[in-house]
Amino acid sequence: MKNFINTFIVFVLIALAMANLEKAKDYSKNIKSIKEVFIPENLGRILAQIAMFIIFIYAAYKIWN
């Protein structure tokens, strides 16, 4: 039973991470010029999404092991 719960949590975390990755892709599509990449707001948002993704993967790994 504990294994099932752990597996379920991992799948939820992965789903959330994927949703965050999709958002990051949307942000990168919305960037029209190279100049906009360096606007701190957009860059910060994308970096935050990447950081979130890494945190979710790490959390999933810790739960799995």
N, C-alpha and C positions, 0 to 999 in steps of 0.2 A: 504493500500500500504506500509506504514511504517513497519507494522508487517511482510509483505512478505520479505522486504529487510533485516530486522533483522534476520529472519529465514534463509535466504540465506547466510548471513554473518556467522551465527553460523555453518551452514553445511560446509562452506568453511574452517572455523577454525578447525572444527573437522576432516575434511579430511586431512588438513595439519598436525594436531597432530598425526593422525593415520600413516601418511607417516613417520613422525619422529620416532614413536614407532617401525615401521618396520625396520628402519635403526638401531635403538638401538638393536633390536633382531639380525640383521645381525652381528653387532659388537660382541655381546655375543657368537654367533656361531663361529666366527673367533678366539675366545680366546681358545687356545689349552690346556693351563695349568694354574693352579692357580697362578703361578708366574706372568704370563702376565696380570692378573687382576690388579696387583699392579703397573704396569708400568703407570706412571701418564698420559701419552698421552691417552691410552685406557680408563682408569678410568675417566679422564676428559671428554672425548668424550661421554661416556655413561651418566655421570652426566649431561652434557649439554643437551643431548637428553631428559632426564627425566625432567629437569628444563623447557625446551621448552614446553614439553607436559603439565606441570602444568600451565605455563603461558597461553597457548592456552585455556585450560579448564577454567581458571579464566576469561580470556577476553570474552569467550563465555558466561559465567555466568553473567558478568557485562552487556553485550549487551542484553541478554535475559531479565534481570530485570531492 
